[in-house]
Amino acid sequence: MERGPDDTEPLAATLVRYADGPDRATLHPPDEPPLADSWLSVDARVLVSTAAFR
């Protein structure tokens, strides 16, 4: 299973944690570039990533 930035939680949990944080519009750790420009792009990337690991 792919791990998040701190290697202690799954990547999906990391994405959810950042999505629920104060910086919801960008959905990325403060020290990293944005994953996508819109929620649609983020949703598509999460779906593709999830499907790739199954």
mmCIF entry with sequence, helices, sheets and N, C-alpha, C, O atoms, coordinates in Angstrom:
data_MODEL
# 
_entry.id   MODEL 
# 
_entity.id                         1 
_entity.type                       polymer 
_entity.pdbx_number_of_molecules   1 
# 
_entity_poly.entity_id                      1 
_entity_poly.type                           'polypeptide(L)' 
_entity_poly.nstd_linkage                   no 
_entity_poly.nstd_monomer                   no 
_entity_poly.pdbx_seq_one_letter_code       MERGPDDTEPLAATLVRYADGPDRATLHPPDEPPLADSWLSVDARVLVSTAAFR 
_entity_poly.pdbx_seq_one_letter_code_can   MERGPDDTEPLAATLVRYADGPDRATLHPPDEPPLADSWLSVDARVLVSTAAFR 
_entity_poly.pdbx_strand_id                 A 
# 
loop_
_entity_poly_seq.entity_id 
_entity_poly_seq.num 
_entity_poly_seq.mon_id 
_entity_poly_seq.hetero 
1 1  MET n 
1 2  GLU n 
1 3  ARG n 
1 4  GLY n 
1 5  PRO n 
1 6  ASP n 
1 7  ASP n 
1 8  THR n 
1 9  GLU n 
1 10 PRO n 
1 11 LEU n 
1 12 ALA n 
1 13 ALA n 
1 14 THR n 
1 15 LEU n 
1 16 VAL n 
1 17 ARG n 
1 18 TYR n 
1 19 ALA n 
1 20 ASP n 
1 21 GLY n 
1 22 PRO n 
1 23 ASP n 
1 24 ARG n 
1 25 ALA n 
1 26 THR n 
1 27 LEU n 
1 28 HIS n 
1 29 PRO n 
1 30 PRO n 
1 31 ASP n 
1 32 GLU n 
1 33 PRO n 
1 34 PRO n 
1 35 LEU n 
1 36 ALA n 
1 37 ASP n 
1 38 SER n 
1 39 TRP n 
1 40 LEU n 
1 41 SER n 
1 42 VAL n 
1 43 ASP n 
1 44 ALA n 
1 45 ARG n 
1 46 VAL n 
1 47 LEU n 
1 48 VAL n 
1 49 SER n 
1 50 THR n 
1 51 ALA n 
1 52 ALA n 
1 53 PHE n 
1 54 ARG n 
# 
_struct_asym.id          A 
_struct_asym.entity_id   1 
# 
loop_
_struct_conf.conf_type_id 
_struct_conf.id 
_struct_conf.pdbx_PDB_helix_id 
_struct_conf.beg_label_comp_id 
_struct_conf.beg_label_asym_id 
_struct_conf.beg_label_seq_id 
_struct_conf.pdbx_beg_PDB_ins_code 
_struct_conf.end_label_comp_id 
_struct_conf.end_label_asym_id 
_struct_conf.end_label_seq_id 
_struct_conf.pdbx_end_PDB_ins_code 
_struct_conf.beg_auth_comp_id 
_struct_conf.beg_auth_asym_id 
_struct_conf.beg_auth_seq_id 
_struct_conf.end_auth_comp_id 
_struct_conf.end_auth_asym_id 
_struct_conf.end_auth_seq_id 
_struct_conf.pdbx_PDB_helix_class 
_struct_conf.details 
_struct_conf.pdbx_PDB_helix_length 
HELX_P HELX_P1 AA1 LEU A 11 ? ALA A 19 ? LEU A 11 ALA A 19 1 ? 9  
HELX_P HELX_P2 AA2 TRP A 39 ? ALA A 52 ? TRP A 39 ALA A 52 1 ? 14 
# 
_struct_conf_type.id          HELX_P 
_struct_conf_type.criteria    ? 
_struct_conf_type.reference   ? 
# 
loop_
_atom_site.group_PDB 
_atom_site.id 
_atom_site.type_symbol 
_atom_site.label_atom_id 
_atom_site.label_alt_id 
_atom_site.label_comp_id 
_atom_site.label_asym_id 
_atom_site.label_entity_id 
_atom_site.label_seq_id 
_atom_site.pdbx_PDB_ins_code 
_atom_site.Cartn_x 
_atom_site.Cartn_y 
_atom_site.Cartn_z 
_atom_site.occupancy 
_atom_site.B_iso_or_equiv 
_atom_site.pdbx_formal_charge 
_atom_site.auth_seq_id 
_atom_site.auth_comp_id 
_atom_site.auth_asym_id 
_atom_site.auth_atom_id 
_atom_site.pdbx_PDB_model_num 
ATOM 1   N N  . MET A 1 1  ? 0.850   -1.184 0.000   1.00 0.00 ? 1  MET A N  1 
ATOM 2   C CA . MET A 1 1  ? 0.000   0.000  0.000   1.00 0.00 ? 1  MET A CA 1 
ATOM 3   C C  . MET A 1 1  ? 0.892   1.243  0.000   1.00 0.00 ? 1  MET A C  1 
ATOM 4   O O  . MET A 1 1  ? 1.881   1.312  0.730   1.00 0.00 ? 1  MET A O  1 
ATOM 5   N N  . GLU A 1 2  ? 0.536   2.191  -0.806  1.00 0.00 ? 2  GLU A N  1 
ATOM 6   C CA . GLU A 1 2  ? 1.315   3.433  -0.864  1.00 0.00 ? 2  GLU A CA 1 
ATOM 7   C C  . GLU A 1 2  ? 1.076   4.242  0.405   1.00 0.00 ? 2  GLU A C  1 
ATOM 8   O O  . GLU A 1 2  ? -0.044  4.319  0.911   1.00 0.00 ? 2  GLU A O  1 
ATOM 9   N N  . ARG A 1 3  ? 2.136   4.835  0.901   1.00 0.00 ? 3  ARG A N  1 
ATOM 10  C CA . ARG A 1 3  ? 2.051   5.593  2.144   1.00 0.00 ? 3  ARG A CA 1 
ATOM 11  C C  . ARG A 1 3  ? 2.050   7.087  1.883   1.00 0.00 ? 3  ARG A C  1 
ATOM 12  O O  . ARG A 1 3  ? 2.506   7.556  0.841   1.00 0.00 ? 3  ARG A O  1 
ATOM 13  N N  . GLY A 1 4  ? 1.528   7.821  2.849   1.00 0.00 ? 4  GLY A N  1 
ATOM 14  C CA . GLY A 1 4  ? 1.482   9.275  2.758   1.00 0.00 ? 4  GLY A CA 1 
ATOM 15  C C  . GLY A 1 4  ? 2.836   9.888  3.045   1.00 0.00 ? 4  GLY A C  1 
ATOM 16  O O  . GLY A 1 4  ? 3.819   9.170  3.229   1.00 0.00 ? 4  GLY A O  1 
ATOM 17  N N  . PRO A 1 5  ? 2.894   11.222 3.086   1.00 0.00 ? 5  PRO A N  1 
ATOM 18  C CA . PRO A 1 5  ? 4.154   11.948 3.249   1.00 0.00 ? 5  PRO A CA 1 
ATOM 19  C C  . PRO A 1 5  ? 4.932   11.587 4.519   1.00 0.00 ? 5  PRO A C  1 
ATOM 20  O O  . PRO A 1 5  ? 6.162   11.640 4.521   1.00 0.00 ? 5  PRO A O  1 
ATOM 21  N N  . ASP A 1 6  ? 4.239   11.225 5.584   1.00 0.00 ? 6  ASP A N  1 
ATOM 22  C CA . ASP A 1 6  ? 4.963   10.909 6.822   1.00 0.00 ? 6  ASP A CA 1 
ATOM 23  C C  . ASP A 1 6  ? 5.182   9.410  7.000   1.00 0.00 ? 6  ASP A C  1 
ATOM 24  O O  . ASP A 1 6  ? 5.693   8.988  8.037   1.00 0.00 ? 6  ASP A O  1 
ATOM 25  N N  . ASP A 1 7  ? 4.810   8.600  6.017   1.00 0.00 ? 7  ASP A N  1 
ATOM 26  C CA . ASP A 1 7  ? 5.012   7.147  6.012   1.00 0.00 ? 7  ASP A CA 1 
ATOM 27  C C  . ASP A 1 7  ? 4.326   6.410  7.155   1.00 0.00 ? 7  ASP A C  1 
ATOM 28  O O  . ASP A 1 7  ? 4.725   5.290  7.475   1.00 0.00 ? 7  ASP A O  1 
ATOM 29  N N  . THR A 1 8  ? 3.326   6.986  7.772   1.00 0.00 ? 8  THR A N  1 
ATOM 30  C CA . THR A 1 8  ? 2.632   6.293  8.846   1.00 0.00 ? 8  THR A CA 1 
ATOM 31  C C  . THR A 1 8  ? 1.157   6.068  8.544   1.00 0.00 ? 8  THR A C  1 
ATOM 32  O O  . THR A 1 8  ? 0.473   5.371  9.293   1.00 0.00 ? 8  THR A O  1 
ATOM 33  N N  . GLU A 1 9  ? 0.665   6.643  7.470   1.00 0.00 ? 9  GLU A N  1 
ATOM 34  C CA . GLU A 1 9  ? -0.740  6.473  7.139   1.00 0.00 ? 9  GLU A CA 1 
ATOM 35  C C  . GLU A 1 9  ? -0.878  6.253  5.635   1.00 0.00 ? 9  GLU A C  1 
ATOM 36  O O  . GLU A 1 9  ? -0.032  6.711  4.868   1.00 0.00 ? 9  GLU A O  1 
ATOM 37  N N  . PRO A 1 10 ? -1.929  5.560  5.203   1.00 0.00 ? 10 PRO A N  1 
ATOM 38  C CA . PRO A 1 10 ? -2.147  5.366  3.768   1.00 0.00 ? 10 PRO A CA 1 
ATOM 39  C C  . PRO A 1 10 ? -2.335  6.702  3.055   1.00 0.00 ? 10 PRO A C  1 
ATOM 40  O O  . PRO A 1 10 ? -2.798  7.674  3.651   1.00 0.00 ? 10 PRO A O  1 
ATOM 41  N N  . LEU A 1 11 ? -1.979  6.739  1.793   1.00 0.00 ? 11 LEU A N  1 
ATOM 42  C CA . LEU A 1 11 ? -2.086  7.964  1.006   1.00 0.00 ? 11 LEU A CA 1 
ATOM 43  C C  . LEU A 1 11 ? -3.510  8.509  1.004   1.00 0.00 ? 11 LEU A C  1 
ATOM 44  O O  . LEU A 1 11 ? -3.706  9.719  1.112   1.00 0.00 ? 11 LEU A O  1 
ATOM 45  N N  . ALA A 1 12 ? -4.503  7.637  0.882   1.00 0.00 ? 12 ALA A N  1 
ATOM 46  C CA . ALA A 1 12 ? -5.895  8.101  0.867   1.00 0.00 ? 12 ALA A CA 1 
ATOM 47  C C  . ALA A 1 12 ? -6.242  8.841  2.159   1.00 0.00 ? 12 ALA A C  1 
ATOM 48  O O  . ALA A 1 12 ? -6.936  9.857  2.123   1.00 0.00 ? 12 ALA A O  1 
ATOM 49  N N  . ALA A 1 13 ? -5.769  8.344  3.288   1.00 0.00 ? 13 ALA A N  1 
ATOM 50  C CA . ALA A 1 13 ? -6.030  9.019  4.564   1.00 0.00 ? 13 ALA A CA 1 
ATOM 51  C C  . ALA A 1 13 ? -5.347  10.379 4.599   1.00 0.00 ? 13 ALA A C  1 
ATOM 52  O O  . ALA A 1 13 ? -5.885  11.334 5.160   1.00 0.00 ? 13 ALA A O  1 
ATOM 53  N N  . THR A 1 14 ? -4.170  10.466 4.004   1.00 0.00 ? 14 THR A N  1 
ATOM 54  C CA . THR A 1 14 ? -3.461  11.741 3.937   1.00 0.00 ? 14 THR A CA 1 
ATOM 55  C C  . THR A 1 14 ? -4.260  12.737 3.116   1.00 0.00 ? 14 THR A C  1 
ATOM 56  O O  . THR A 1 14 ? -4.411  13.891 3.517   1.00 0.00 ? 14 THR A O  1 
ATOM 57  N N  . LEU A 1 15 ? -4.776  12.303 1.968   1.00 0.00 ? 15 LEU A N  1 
ATOM 58  C CA . LEU A 1 15 ? -5.566  13.196 1.119   1.00 0.00 ? 15 LEU A CA 1 
ATOM 59  C C  . LEU A 1 15 ? -6.810  13.669 1.849   1.00 0.00 ? 15 LEU A C  1 
ATOM 60  O O  . LEU A 1 15 ? -7.168  14.844 1.775   1.00 0.00 ? 15 LEU A O  1 
ATOM 61  N N  . VAL A 1 16 ? -7.471  12.758 2.555   1.00 0.00 ? 16 VAL A N  1 
ATOM 62  C CA . VAL A 1 16 ? -8.672  13.141 3.297   1.00 0.00 ? 16 VAL A CA 1 
ATOM 63  C C  . VAL A 1 16 ? -8.310  14.139 4.389   1.00 0.00 ? 16 VAL A C  1 
ATOM 64  O O  . VAL A 1 16 ? -9.034  15.109 4.610   1.00 0.00 ? 16 VAL A O  1 
ATOM 65  N N  . ARG A 1 17 ? -7.197  13.906 5.069   1.00 0.00 ? 17 ARG A N  1 
ATOM 66  C CA . ARG A 1 17 ? -6.781  14.817 6.142   1.00 0.00 ? 17 ARG A CA 1 
ATOM 67  C C  . ARG A 1 17 ? -6.544  16.215 5.597   1.00 0.00 ? 17 ARG A C  1 
ATOM 68  O O  . ARG A 1 17 ? -6.978  17.193 6.204   1.00 0.00 ? 17 ARG A O  1 
ATOM 69  N N  . TYR A 1 18 ? -5.863  16.327 4.458   1.00 0.00 ? 18 TYR A N  1 
ATOM 70  C CA . TYR A 1 18 ? -5.624  17.643 3.870   1.00 0.00 ? 18 TYR A CA 1 
ATOM 71  C C  . TYR A 1 18 ? -6.916  18.240 3.310   1.00 0.00 ? 18 TYR A C  1 
ATOM 72  O O  . TYR A 1 18 ? -7.093  19.458 3.333   1.00 0.00 ? 18 TYR A O  1 
ATOM 73  N N  . ALA A 1 19 ? -7.815  17.397 2.809   1.00 0.00 ? 19 ALA A N  1 
ATOM 74  C CA . ALA A 1 19 ? -9.083  17.897 2.273   1.00 0.00 ? 19 ALA A CA 1 
ATOM 75  C C  . ALA A 1 19 ? -9.938  18.500 3.386   1.00 0.00 ? 19 ALA A C  1 
ATOM 76  O O  . ALA A 1 19 ? -10.680 19.455 3.154   1.00 0.00 ? 19 ALA A O  1 
ATOM 77  N N  . ASP A 1 20 ? -9.837  17.949 4.583   1.00 0.00 ? 20 ASP A N  1 
ATOM 78  C CA . ASP A 1 20 ? -10.627 18.446 5.706   1.00 0.00 ? 20 ASP A CA 1 
ATOM 79  C C  . ASP A 1 20 ? -9.965  19.616 6.427   1.00 0.00 ? 20 ASP A C  1 
ATOM 80  O O  . ASP A 1 20 ? -10.563 20.216 7.320   1.00 0.00 ? 20 ASP A O  1 
ATOM 81  N N  . GLY A 1 21 ? -8.745  19.938 6.047   1.00 0.00 ? 21 GLY A N  1 
ATOM 82  C CA . GLY A 1 21 ? -8.007  21.007 6.709   1.00 0.00 ? 21 GLY A CA 1 
ATOM 83  C C  . GLY A 1 21 ? -8.432  22.391 6.254   1.00 0.00 ? 21 GLY A C  1 
ATOM 84  O O  . GLY A 1 21 ? -9.381  22.532 5.484   1.00 0.00 ? 21 GLY A O  1 
ATOM 85  N N  . PRO A 1 22 ? -7.728  23.415 6.732   1.00 0.00 ? 22 PRO A N  1 
ATOM 86  C CA . PRO A 1 22 ? -8.087  24.797 6.423   1.00 0.00 ? 22 PRO A CA 1 
ATOM 87  C C  . PRO A 1 22 ? -7.814  25.181 4.970   1.00 0.00 ? 22 PRO A C  1 
ATOM 88  O O  . PRO A 1 22 ? -8.340  26.185 4.489   1.00 0.00 ? 22 PRO A O  1 
ATOM 89  N N  . ASP A 1 23 ? -7.007  24.403 4.274   1.00 0.00 ? 23 ASP A N  1 
ATOM 90  C CA . ASP A 1 23 ? -6.626  24.744 2.903   1.00 0.00 ? 23 ASP A CA 1 
ATOM 91  C C  . ASP A 1 23 ? -7.314  23.812 1.903   1.00 0.00 ? 23 ASP A C  1 
ATOM 92  O O  . ASP A 1 23 ? -6.660  23.219 1.045   1.00 0.00 ? 23 ASP A O  1 
ATOM 93  N N  . ARG A 1 24 ? -8.637  23.689 2.022   1.00 0.00 ? 24 ARG A N  1 
ATOM 94  C CA . ARG A 1 24 ? -9.397  22.722 1.222   1.00 0.00 ? 24 ARG A CA 1 
ATOM 95  C C  . ARG A 1 24 ? -9.261  22.931 -0.277  1.00 0.00 ? 24 ARG A C  1 
ATOM 96  O O  . ARG A 1 24 ? -9.277  21.954 -1.026  1.00 0.00 ? 24 ARG A O  1 
ATOM 97  N N  . ALA A 1 25 ? -9.130  24.149 -0.736  1.00 0.00 ? 25 ALA A N  1 
ATOM 98  C CA . ALA A 1 25 ? -9.144  24.422 -2.176  1.00 0.00 ? 25 ALA A CA 1 
ATOM 99  C C  . ALA A 1 25 ? -7.931  23.838 -2.899  1.00 0.00 ? 25 ALA A C  1 
ATOM 100 O O  . ALA A 1 25 ? -8.025  23.509 -4.081  1.00 0.00 ? 25 ALA A O  1 
ATOM 101 N N  . THR A 1 26 ? -6.815  23.704 -2.226  1.00 0.00 ? 26 THR A N  1 
ATOM 102 C CA . THR A 1 26 ? -5.611  23.218 -2.897  1.00 0.00 ? 26 THR A CA 1 
ATOM 103 C C  . THR A 1 26 ? -5.338  21.740 -2.657  1.00 0.00 ? 26 THR A C  1 
ATOM 104 O O  . THR A 1 26 ? -4.717  21.091 -3.498  1.00 0.00 ? 26 THR A O  1 
ATOM 105 N N  . LEU A 1 27 ? -5.786  21.190 -1.531  1.00 0.00 ? 27 LEU A N  1 
ATOM 106 C CA . LEU A 1 27 ? -5.648  19.761 -1.237  1.00 0.00 ? 27 LEU A CA 1 
ATOM 107 C C  . LEU A 1 27 ? -4.213  19.271 -1.399  1.00 0.00 ? 27 LEU A C  1 
ATOM 108 O O  . LEU A 1 27 ? -3.956  18.314 -2.129  1.00 0.00 ? 27 LEU A O  1 
ATOM 109 N N  . HIS A 1 28 ? -3.287  19.926 -0.720  1.00 0.00 ? 28 HIS A N  1 
ATOM 110 C CA . HIS A 1 28 ? -1.896  19.484 -0.773  1.00 0.00 ? 28 HIS A CA 1 
ATOM 111 C C  . HIS A 1 28 ? -1.180  19.950 0.485   1.00 0.00 ? 28 HIS A C  1 
ATOM 112 O O  . HIS A 1 28 ? -1.603  20.916 1.121   1.00 0.00 ? 28 HIS A O  1 
ATOM 113 N N  . PRO A 1 29 ? -0.112  19.278 0.843   1.00 0.00 ? 29 PRO A N  1 
ATOM 114 C CA . PRO A 1 29 ? 0.669   19.750 1.984   1.00 0.00 ? 29 PRO A CA 1 
ATOM 115 C C  . PRO A 1 29 ? 1.224   21.143 1.685   1.00 0.00 ? 29 PRO A C  1 
ATOM 116 O O  . PRO A 1 29 ? 1.490   21.448 0.522   1.00 0.00 ? 29 PRO A O  1 
ATOM 117 N N  . PRO A 1 30 ? 1.405   21.989 2.684   1.00 0.00 ? 30 PRO A N  1 
ATOM 118 C CA . PRO A 1 30 ? 1.852   23.368 2.446   1.00 0.00 ? 30 PRO A CA 1 
ATOM 119 C C  . PRO A 1 30 ? 3.186   23.478 1.717   1.00 0.00 ? 30 PRO A C  1 
ATOM 120 O O  . PRO A 1 30 ? 3.428   24.463 1.021   1.00 0.00 ? 30 PRO A O  1 
ATOM 121 N N  . ASP A 1 31 ? 4.053   22.480 1.868   1.00 0.00 ? 31 ASP A N  1 
ATOM 122 C CA . ASP A 1 31 ? 5.371   22.562 1.252   1.00 0.00 ? 31 ASP A CA 1 
ATOM 123 C C  . ASP A 1 31 ? 5.463   21.852 -0.101  1.00 0.00 ? 31 ASP A C  1 
ATOM 124 O O  . ASP A 1 31 ? 6.556   21.706 -0.648  1.00 0.00 ? 31 ASP A O  1 
ATOM 125 N N  . GLU A 1 32 ? 4.337   21.415 -0.638  1.00 0.00 ? 32 GLU A N  1 
ATOM 126 C CA . GLU A 1 32 ? 4.331   20.733 -1.931  1.00 0.00 ? 32 GLU A CA 1 
ATOM 127 C C  . GLU A 1 32 ? 3.408   21.466 -2.904  1.00 0.00 ? 32 GLU A C  1 
ATOM 128 O O  . GLU A 1 32 ? 2.480   22.150 -2.473  1.00 0.00 ? 32 GLU A O  1 
ATOM 129 N N  . PRO A 1 33 ? 3.647   21.333 -4.202  1.00 0.00 ? 33 PRO A N  1 
ATOM 130 C CA . PRO A 1 33 ? 2.770   21.975 -5.184  1.00 0.00 ? 33 PRO A CA 1 
ATOM 131 C C  . PRO A 1 33 ? 1.382   21.330 -5.195  1.00 0.00 ? 33 PRO A C  1 
ATOM 132 O O  . PRO A 1 33 ? 1.236   20.183 -4.771  1.00 0.00 ? 33 PRO A O  1 
ATOM 133 N N  . PRO A 1 34 ? 0.373   22.040 -5.666  1.00 0.00 ? 34 PRO A N  1 
ATOM 134 C CA . PRO A 1 34 ? -0.982  21.488 -5.727  1.00 0.00 ? 34 PRO A CA 1 
ATOM 135 C C  . PRO A 1 34 ? -1.042  20.242 -6.602  1.00 0.00 ? 34 PRO A C  1 
ATOM 136 O O  . PRO A 1 34 ? -0.300  20.123 -7.578  1.00 0.00 ? 34 PRO A O  1 
ATOM 137 N N  . LEU A 1 35 ? -1.926  19.317 -6.248  1.00 0.00 ? 35 LEU A N  1 
ATOM 138 C CA . LEU A 1 35 ? -2.116  18.108 -7.052  1.00 0.00 ? 35 LEU A CA 1 
ATOM 139 C C  . LEU A 1 35 ? -2.946  18.393 -8.297  1.00 0.00 ? 35 LEU A C  1 
ATOM 140 O O  . LEU A 1 35 ? -2.751  17.767 -9.338  1.00 0.00 ? 35 LEU A O  1 
ATOM 141 N N  . ALA A 1 36 ? -3.864  19.332 -8.184  1.00 0.00 ? 36 ALA A N  1 
ATOM 142 C CA . ALA A 1 36 ? -4.756  19.623 -9.300  1.00 0.00 ? 36 ALA A CA 1 
ATOM 143 C C  . ALA A 1 36 ? -5.352  21.016 -9.126  1.00 0.00 ? 36 ALA A C  1 
ATOM 144 O O  . ALA A 1 36 ? -5.268  21.616 -8.054  1.00 0.00 ? 36 ALA A O  1 
ATOM 145 N N  . ASP A 1 37 ? -5.955  21.518 -10.203 1.00 0.00 ? 37 ASP A N  1 
ATOM 146 C CA . ASP A 1 37 ? -6.538  22.858 -10.160 1.00 0.00 ? 37 ASP A CA 1 
ATOM 147 C C  . ASP A 1 37 ? -7.994  22.864 -9.733  1.00 0.00 ? 37 ASP A C  1 
ATOM 148 O O  . ASP A 1 37 ? -8.524  23.915 -9.374  1.00 0.00 ? 37 ASP A O  1 
ATOM 149 N N  . SER A 1 38 ? -8.648  21.722 -9.765  1.00 0.00 ? 38 SER A N  1 
ATOM 150 C CA . SER A 1 38 ? -10.065 21.690 -9.414  1.00 0.00 ? 38 SER A CA 1 
ATOM 151 C C  . SER A 1 38 ? -10.393 20.398 -8.676  1.00 0.00 ? 38 SER A C  1 
ATOM 152 O O  . SER A 1 38 ? -9.624  19.437 -8.705  1.00 0.00 ? 38 SER A O  1 
ATOM 153 N N  . TRP A 1 39 ? -11.559 20.392 -8.009  1.00 0.00 ? 39 TRP A N  1 
ATOM 154 C CA . TRP A 1 39 ? -11.993 19.178 -7.310  1.00 0.00 ? 39 TRP A CA 1 
ATOM 155 C C  . TRP A 1 39 ? -12.210 18.039 -8.286  1.00 0.00 ? 39 TRP A C  1 
ATOM 156 O O  . TRP A 1 39 ? -11.953 16.884 -7.947  1.00 0.00 ? 39 TRP A O  1 
ATOM 157 N N  . LEU A 1 40 ? -12.675 18.336 -9.489  1.00 0.00 ? 40 LEU A N  1 
ATOM 158 C CA . LEU A 1 40 ? -12.893 17.283 -10.484 1.00 0.00 ? 40 LEU A CA 1 
ATOM 159 C C  . LEU A 1 40 ? -11.578 16.592 -10.810 1.00 0.00 ? 40 LEU A C  1 
ATOM 160 O O  . LEU A 1 40 ? -11.529 15.365 -10.898 1.00 0.00 ? 40 LEU A O  1 
ATOM 161 N N  . SER A 1 41 ? -10.529 17.352 -10.988 1.00 0.00 ? 41 SER A N  1 
ATOM 162 C CA . SER A 1 41 ? -9.216  16.772 -11.278 1.00 0.00 ? 41 SER A CA 1 
ATOM 163 C C  . SER A 1 41 ? -8.727  15.930 -10.105 1.00 0.00 ? 41 SER A C  1 
ATOM 164 O O  . SER A 1 41 ? -8.169  14.851 -10.301 1.00 0.00 ? 41 SER A O  1 
ATOM 165 N N  . VAL A 1 42 ? -8.935  16.418 -8.898  1.00 0.00 ? 42 VAL A N  1 
ATOM 166 C CA . VAL A 1 42 ? -8.512  15.666 -7.717  1.00 0.00 ? 42 VAL A CA 1 
ATOM 167 C C  . VAL A 1 42 ? -9.291  14.368 -7.627  1.00 0.00 ? 42 VAL A C  1 
ATOM 168 O O  . VAL A 1 42 ? -8.707  13.312 -7.384  1.00 0.00 ? 42 VAL A O  1 
ATOM 169 N N  . ASP A 1 43 ? -10.607 14.430 -7.819  1.00 0.00 ? 43 ASP A N  1 
ATOM 170 C CA . ASP A 1 43 ? -11.427 13.222 -7.774  1.00 0.00 ? 43 ASP A CA 1 
ATOM 171 C C  . ASP A 1 43 ? -10.960 12.209 -8.803  1.00 0.00 ? 43 ASP A C  1 
ATOM 172 O O  . ASP A 1 43 ? -10.860 11.020 -8.500  1.00 0.00 ? 43 ASP A O  1 
ATOM 173 N N  . ALA A 1 44 ? -10.674 12.662 -10.016 1.00 0.00 ? 44 ALA A N  1 
ATOM 174 C CA . ALA A 1 44 ? -10.221 11.760 -11.074 1.00 0.00 ? 44 ALA A CA 1 
ATOM 175 C C  . ALA A 1 44 ? -8.885  11.129 -10.702 1.00 0.00 ? 44 ALA A C  1 
ATOM 176 O O  . ALA A 1 44 ? -8.690  9.933  -10.918 1.00 0.00 ? 44 ALA A O  1 
ATOM 177 N N  . ARG A 1 45 ? -7.975  11.902 -10.154 1.00 0.00 ? 45 ARG A N  1 
ATOM 178 C CA . ARG A 1 45 ? -6.663  11.358 -9.770  1.00 0.00 ? 45 ARG A CA 1 
ATOM 179 C C  . ARG A 1 45 ? -6.797  10.338 -8.647  1.00 0.00 ? 45 ARG A C  1 
ATOM 180 O O  . ARG A 1 45 ? -6.120  9.310  -8.662  1.00 0.00 ? 45 ARG A O  1 
ATOM 181 N N  . VAL A 1 46 ? -7.652  10.607 -7.685  1.00 0.00 ? 46 VAL A N  1 
ATOM 182 C CA . VAL A 1 46 ? -7.847  9.667  -6.582  1.00 0.00 ? 46 VAL A CA 1 
ATOM 183 C C  . VAL A 1 46 ? -8.450  8.374  -7.104  1.00 0.00 ? 46 VAL A C  1 
ATOM 184 O O  . VAL A 1 46 ? -8.030  7.289  -6.700  1.00 0.00 ? 46 VAL A O  1 
ATOM 185 N N  . LEU A 1 47 ? -9.430  8.474  -7.994  1.00 0.00 ? 47 LEU A N  1 
ATOM 186 C CA . LEU A 1 47 ? -10.035 7.274  -8.569  1.00 0.00 ? 47 LEU A CA 1 
ATOM 187 C C  . LEU A 1 47 ? -9.014  6.454  -9.344  1.00 0.00 ? 47 LEU A C  1 
ATOM 188 O O  . LEU A 1 47 ? -8.959  5.233  -9.199  1.00 0.00 ? 47 LEU A O  1 
ATOM 189 N N  . VAL A 1 48 ? -8.213  7.111  -10.160 1.00 0.00 ? 48 VAL A N  1 
ATOM 190 C CA . VAL A 1 48 ? -7.197  6.406  -10.943 1.00 0.00 ? 48 VAL A CA 1 
ATOM 191 C C  . VAL A 1 48 ? -6.169  5.775  -10.012 1.00 0.00 ? 48 VAL A C  1 
ATOM 192 O O  . VAL A 1 48 ? -5.780  4.624  -10.210 1.00 0.00 ? 48 VAL A O  1 
ATOM 193 N N  . SER A 1 49 ? -5.726  6.512  -9.006  1.00 0.00 ? 49 SER A N  1 
ATOM 194 C CA . SER A 1 49 ? -4.745  5.977  -8.058  1.00 0.00 ? 49 SER A CA 1 
ATOM 195 C C  . SER A 1 49 ? -5.309  4.780  -7.301  1.00 0.00 ? 49 SER A C  1 
ATOM 196 O O  . SER A 1 49 ? -4.620  3.778  -7.108  1.00 0.00 ? 49 SER A O  1 
ATOM 197 N N  . THR A 1 50 ? -6.555  4.890  -6.878  1.00 0.00 ? 50 THR A N  1 
ATOM 198 C CA . THR A 1 50 ? -7.187  3.800  -6.145  1.00 0.00 ? 50 THR A CA 1 
ATOM 199 C C  . THR A 1 50 ? -7.314  2.563  -7.022  1.00 0.00 ? 50 THR A C  1 
ATOM 200 O O  . THR A 1 50 ? -7.023  1.451  -6.582  1.00 0.00 ? 50 THR A O  1 
ATOM 201 N N  . ALA A 1 51 ? -7.748  2.757  -8.259  1.00 0.00 ? 51 ALA A N  1 
ATOM 202 C CA . ALA A 1 51 ? -7.910  1.630  -9.180  1.00 0.00 ? 51 ALA A CA 1 
ATOM 203 C C  . ALA A 1 51 ? -6.565  0.976  -9.494  1.00 0.00 ? 51 ALA A C  1 
ATOM 204 O O  . ALA A 1 51 ? -6.496  -0.242 -9.659  1.00 0.00 ? 51 ALA A O  1 
ATOM 205 N N  . ALA A 1 52 ? -5.519  1.755  -9.578  1.00 0.00 ? 52 ALA A N  1 
ATOM 206 C CA . ALA A 1 52 ? -4.198  1.222  -9.925  1.00 0.00 ? 52 ALA A CA 1 
ATOM 207 C C  . ALA A 1 52 ? -3.642  0.315  -8.828  1.00 0.00 ? 52 ALA A C  1 
ATOM 208 O O  . ALA A 1 52 ? -2.855  -0.587 -9.116  1.00 0.00 ? 52 ALA A O  1 
ATOM 209 N N  . PHE A 1 53 ? -4.039  0.540  -7.577  1.00 0.00 ? 53 PHE A N  1 
ATOM 210 C CA . PHE A 1 53 ? -3.499  -0.245 -6.467  1.00 0.00 ? 53 PHE A CA 1 
ATOM 211 C C  . PHE A 1 53 ? -4.365  -1.434 -6.094  1.00 0.00 ? 53 PHE A C  1 
ATOM 212 O O  . PHE A 1 53 ? -4.019  -2.177 -5.175  1.00 0.00 ? 53 PHE A O  1 
ATOM 213 N N  . ARG A 1 54 ? -5.467  -1.632 -6.773  1.00 0.00 ? 54 ARG A N  1 
ATOM 214 C CA . ARG A 1 54 ? -6.341  -2.774 -6.443  1.00 0.00 ? 54 ARG A CA 1 
ATOM 215 C C  . ARG A 1 54 ? -5.955  -3.997 -7.199  1.00 0.00 ? 54 ARG A C  1 
ATOM 216 O O  . ARG A 1 54 ? -6.584  -5.044 -7.042  1.00 0.00 ? 54 ARG A O  1 
# 
